[in-house]
Amino acid sequence: MDMPGRLIRFTAVALLLCAIAPCCAWAQDSPAFVAGIALPQVVYYGDCGLEQPMVLTLRSDFVSDLSMRVTARYDYVADDPKLPESTTLAVQMTQISMLRYSGSINVGTEAFAYLRGGDGLLRYHVTAIDALQNATQGDAGFIAVRHCGPQLSEAR
């Protein structure tokens, strides 16, 4: 191979590496949390029929140039101080648009195991972890959980 051919190839590779380097350096940053929301603000469980919302929807927006795994972790805290907090539960959130991830928690089917017919709170926080294992905390908060039907204290 002649010298000009090697020089041209070397220059092309060097230019390509220089063009990629800023993207790769920026990719080292953690995902950035933009916004989040949990709806509705009150969810129900028990014999509610179709009149009360029983599913909580969490939506969070994150920015990253790498693929991400977004998880919502949550637990139930009963108003009754005699009941312990639940174990930490988790739901994987699904990417539904360029930035937005969404996950649902069916409070109607699982709350009784932790709240035993009483009212309480669902405490949640969302975390995004990118392909390089950089983690970012997203939205966090509390949602009121109400029982439909007689309260545990009324049933006794």
matplotlib code that plots the C-alpha trace (Angstrom):
import matplotlib.pyplot as plt

x = [0.0, 1.3, 1.9, -0.9, -3.5, -2.4, -2.5, -6.0, -7.3, -5.6, -7.1, -10.5, -10.4, -9.1, -11.9, -14.5, -13.1, -13.2, -16.8, -17.8, -15.9, -18.2, -21.2, -19.5, -18.3, -21.8, -23.2, -21.3, -23.7, -26.6, -30.2, -31.9, -35.3, -37.6, -41.1, -43.5, -47.1, -49.2, -52.9, -55.4, -54.5, -56.9, -57.3, -59.6, -59.9, -62.6, -66.2, -66.2, -67.8, -66.9, -67.5, -64.1, -60.6, -58.6, -55.5, -52.7, -50.8, -47.3, -45.7, -42.1, -40.1, -36.3, -33.7, -30.7, -29.0, -28.6, -31.3, -32.8, -34.6, -37.2, -38.7, -41.3, -40.8, -43.6, -45.1, -48.3, -48.5, -51.7, -53.5, -53.8, -50.5, -50.9, -50.3, -46.7, -45.6, -45.7, -42.6, -41.2, -42.9, -41.9, -43.3, -41.3, -42.3, -42.7, -41.4, -44.4, -42.8, -39.3, -39.1, -42.1, -42.3, -45.5, -46.4, -49.6, -50.3, -53.6, -54.3, -57.7, -56.2, -53.3, -54.0, -56.2, -53.2, -51.4, -54.2, -56.6, -59.8, -58.6, -57.3, -53.7, -51.1, -49.1, -45.6, -43.7, -40.5, -39.3, -35.7, -34.0, -30.9, -29.1, -27.0, -23.9, -25.6, -25.9, -29.0, -31.2, -34.1, -37.3, -40.7, -41.6, -44.7, -47.7, -51.1, -54.2, -55.6, -59.2, -61.3, -64.8, -67.2, -67.1, -63.8, -62.0, -63.0, -66.7, -66.7, -65.8]
y = [0.0, 3.4, 6.2, 8.5, 5.7, 5.0, 8.6, 9.0, 6.0, 7.1, 10.6, 9.1, 6.9, 9.8, 12.1, 9.4, 8.9, 12.6, 12.8, 9.9, 11.0, 13.8, 11.5, 8.8, 11.3, 12.7, 9.1, 8.7, 11.1, 9.7, 9.8, 13.1, 13.2, 15.7, 15.3, 12.8, 12.3, 9.7, 9.5, 9.4, 11.0, 8.6, 4.9, 2.3, -1.4, -3.7, -3.9, -0.7, -1.7, 0.4, 3.7, 4.2, 4.1, 1.0, 1.3, 3.8, 5.0, 6.4, 8.3, 9.6, 11.4, 10.8, 12.0, 9.8, 8.8, 5.2, 2.6, 2.7, 0.4, 2.4, 0.9, 2.1, 0.8, 1.1, -0.1, 0.2, 2.0, 1.4, 4.1, 1.5, 1.6, -2.0, -3.1, -3.3, -1.6, -3.9, -5.3, -3.2, -4.1, -3.1, -2.6, -2.2, 0.8, 0.6, 3.2, 4.8, 7.7, 9.2, 10.4, 8.9, 5.7, 4.4, 1.8, 0.6, -0.7, -2.6, -1.4, -3.1, -6.6, -6.2, -3.6, -5.8, -8.1, -5.1, -2.8, -5.5, -3.5, -0.2, 3.0, 3.9, 5.2, 3.9, 5.3, 5.2, 6.3, 5.9, 5.1, 5.0, 3.0, 3.3, 0.7, 1.9, 1.4, 5.1, 5.6, 8.7, 9.1, 10.3, 11.1, 10.1, 10.6, 9.3, 8.3, 7.9, 4.3, 4.0, 0.9, 0.5, -1.0, -1.4, -0.5, -3.2, -1.5, -1.3, -5.0, -6.1]
z = [0.0, -0.8, 1.7, 0.6, 0.9, 4.5, 5.3, 3.9, 5.9, 9.1, 8.7, 8.1, 11.2, 13.3, 12.1, 12.8, 16.3, 17.0, 15.8, 18.1, 21.2, 22.3, 22.1, 24.1, 26.7, 27.1, 27.4, 30.6, 32.4, 34.4, 33.0, 33.8, 35.4, 33.7, 35.2, 36.8, 37.8, 39.7, 38.9, 40.5, 43.8, 45.7, 44.8, 46.2, 47.0, 48.2, 47.0, 44.9, 41.7, 38.7, 40.4, 42.1, 40.5, 41.6, 39.4, 40.0, 36.9, 37.3, 34.5, 34.5, 31.9, 31.7, 29.2, 28.3, 25.1, 26.4, 26.9, 30.4, 32.8, 34.8, 37.9, 40.4, 43.9, 46.4, 49.7, 51.6, 55.0, 57.0, 59.0, 61.7, 63.6, 64.6, 61.0, 59.7, 56.5, 53.5, 51.9, 49.1, 45.8, 42.3, 38.9, 35.7, 33.7, 29.9, 27.5, 25.8, 24.0, 23.4, 27.1, 28.9, 30.9, 32.4, 34.9, 36.6, 40.1, 40.6, 44.1, 44.0, 43.9, 46.2, 48.9, 51.2, 51.9, 53.5, 54.7, 55.9, 55.2, 56.5, 54.8, 54.3, 51.9, 48.9, 49.1, 45.8, 44.1, 40.5, 39.5, 36.1, 35.5, 32.1, 30.3, 32.1, 35.5, 36.2, 38.4, 38.8, 41.2, 39.6, 41.0, 44.6, 46.7, 48.5, 47.2, 49.5, 49.5, 50.7, 51.4, 49.9, 52.3, 56.1, 57.8, 59.8, 63.1, 62.0, 61.0, 64.5]

ax = plt.figure().add_subplot(projection="3d")
ax.plot(x, y, z, "-o")
ax.set_aspect("equal")
plt.show()
